[in-house]
């Protein structure tokens, strides 16, 4: 049984009135893993703390949904080795000059309190917009979104996050199986899924 937290594009809850199956990059990857193992996935969604508790207690086999090595659950569950690193960067539309730094510079972003805090800490002036992929001037995005929005990185990195899945502590055989799958993923395949889910 797999549980997942809501963290787009890694995992998105189903739209109202649609198939109750969750969507997202990691949902698709779990389905690929299950296909390789000849297993069936049963999905349940919930808050991360609730899912980690279920994993710790043995009610679940796997928790996914945008977890990173920075999450605080390492004492209760075991994280896989990171399988993809996502960088949050400042970018500009292709052809626009890139700033050297963001000090006192307006930088567009979609509503995200954490990202807004990173920009403020870097000295930028965050400008909340409905779609960060539209408009002129600097914008804060994750590196996988660059091609999707025809953007170029400026060389200014705000954050780096290594993505992982969580398995029950002590389940070393299962952890090895999951990590073998994750580490065998081609970066281009993960990027393709991010492009499709982020579009």
C-alpha positions in Angstrom: 0.0 0.0 0.0 1.4 3.4 -0.9 0.4 6.7 0.6 1.3 10.1 -0.8 1.3 13.7 0.3 0.0 16.5 -1.8 3.0 18.3 -3.4 2.6 19.1 -7.1 4.0 18.1 -9.5 5.3 15.2 -7.5 1.8 14.3 -6.5 -1.6 16.0 -7.1 -4.9 15.0 -5.7 -7.5 14.1 -8.3 -9.7 16.9 -9.7 -13.3 17.0 -8.4 -15.6 14.7 -10.4 -12.7 12.7 -11.9 -11.1 9.4 -11.4 -10.1 9.2 -7.7 -6.6 8.0 -8.7 -4.0 10.6 -7.7 -1.8 12.1 -10.4 1.8 13.3 -10.5 5.4 12.4 -11.2 5.9 10.2 -8.2 2.5 8.5 -8.6 3.5 7.5 -12.1 6.9 6.3 -10.9 5.3 4.2 -8.2 3.1 2.7 -10.8 6.2 1.9 -12.9 7.8 0.2 -9.9 4.7 -1.8 -9.2 4.6 -2.9 -12.9 8.2 -4.2 -12.6 7.3 -6.1 -9.5 4.0 -7.4 -10.7 2.4 -5.7 -7.7 -0.8 -3.7 -7.4 -0.9 -0.2 -5.8 -3.5 0.9 -3.3 -3.5 4.6 -2.9 -4.4 6.6 0.2 -3.7 10.3 0.7 -3.2 12.2 3.9 -1.0 14.6 5.9 2.7 13.7 6.0 2.7 13.2 9.8 -0.2 10.8 9.5 1.4 8.9 6.7 4.8 8.6 8.3 3.1 7.3 11.4 1.3 4.6 9.3 4.6 3.7 7.6 6.4 3.5 11.0 3.6 1.3 12.4 3.8 -1.1 9.3 0.4 -0.2 7.9 2.0 1.2 4.8 4.9 0.2 2.5 5.9 3.5 1.0 5.3 7.2 1.3 5.9 9.6 -1.6 4.9 13.1 -2.6 7.8 15.5 -2.9 9.7 14.4 0.2 13.3 15.6 0.3 16.4 14.9 2.5 15.5 18.1 4.3 12.3 16.6 5.7 12.3 15.9 9.5 11.1 12.3 9.5 14.4 10.5 9.4 14.1 9.2 13.0 10.8 7.5 12.3 11.3 6.1 8.8 14.1 5.5 6.4 14.6 7.6 3.3 15.9 6.2 0.1 19.0 7.7 -1.4 18.1 10.8 -3.4 17.1 10.0 -7.0 16.8 13.6 -8.4 18.0 17.0 -7.3 15.8 20.0 -8.0 17.2 23.5 -7.8 15.2 26.6 -7.2 16.7 29.3 -9.4 16.2 32.8 -10.6 15.7 32.8 -14.3 14.7 35.3 -17.1 12.8 34.8 -20.3 15.1 33.7 -23.1 17.0 36.6 -24.7 16.6 38.9 -21.7 19.8 40.0 -19.9 20.5 38.1 -16.7 21.1 40.0 -13.4 24.3 39.3 -11.5 22.4 39.3 -8.2 18.9 39.9 -6.9 19.6 42.6 -4.3 16.7 45.1 -4.4 15.5 43.5 -7.6 11.8 42.6 -8.2 11.5 38.9 -8.8 8.3 37.2 -9.9 7.0 34.0 -8.3 3.8 32.1 -7.9 2.4 32.2 -4.3 4.8 30.1 -2.2 5.6 31.4 1.3 8.9 29.3 1.4 10.1 30.7 -1.9 9.1 34.2 -1.0 11.2 33.8 2.2 14.2 32.6 0.2 13.9 35.6 -2.1 13.6 38.1 0.8 16.7 36.4 2.4 18.6 37.0 -0.8 17.6 40.7 -0.8 15.1 40.5 -3.6 11.6 42.1 -3.7 9.2 39.2 -4.3 6.3 40.0 -6.7 3.5 37.4 -6.5 2.0 36.6 -9.9 -0.7 34.1 -11.1 1.7 32.4 -13.6 5.4 32.8 -13.2 6.0 31.6 -16.7 4.4 34.7 -18.2 5.8 38.2 -18.2 9.2 39.9 -18.4 12.0 40.2 -15.9 13.5 37.8 -13.3 11.4 34.9 -12.0 12.0 32.3 -9.4 11.3 28.7 -10.6 12.5 25.2 -10.1 15.1 24.2 -12.7 12.8 21.6 -14.3 10.5 24.5 -15.3 13.0 26.4 -17.4 12.3 24.8 -20.8 8.6 24.5 -20.0 8.4 28.4 -19.8 11.2 29.3 -22.2 13.4 30.6 -19.5 17.2 30.7 -19.0 18.9 30.3 -15.6 20.8 33.3 -14.4 23.3 31.4 -12.3 21.5 32.5 -9.1 20.5 29.5 -7.1 18.1 29.9 -4.1 17.8 26.4 -2.9 18.7 22.8 -3.8 16.5 19.8 -2.8 17.3 16.1 -3.1 14.1 14.1 -3.6 13.6 10.8 -1.8 10.9 8.3 -0.9 10.2 6.9 2.6 10.1 3.3 3.5 9.6 1.6 6.9 12.8 1.4 9.0 14.2 -2.2 9.2 12.8 -3.2 5.8 16.2 -3.4 4.1 15.1 -5.8 1.4 12.2 -3.5 0.4 14.5 -0.5 0.6 17.0 -2.1 -1.7 14.3 -2.9 -4.2 12.9 0.7 -4.2 16.4 2.2 -4.4 17.4 -0.1 -7.2 14.4 1.2 -9.2 15.0 4.9 -8.3 18.7 4.8 -9.0 18.1 3.1 -12.3 15.9 6.0 -13.5 17.2 8.0 -16.4 17.3 11.7 -15.6 15.7 12.4 -19.0 12.7 10.2 -18.0 12.2 12.1 -14.8 12.5 15.4 -16.7 9.9 14.2 -19.2 7.5 13.3 -16.4 8.0 16.7 -14.8 7.4 18.5 -18.1 4.2 16.5 -18.6 2.9 17.0 -15.1 3.9 20.6 -14.8 2.3 21.6 -18.1 
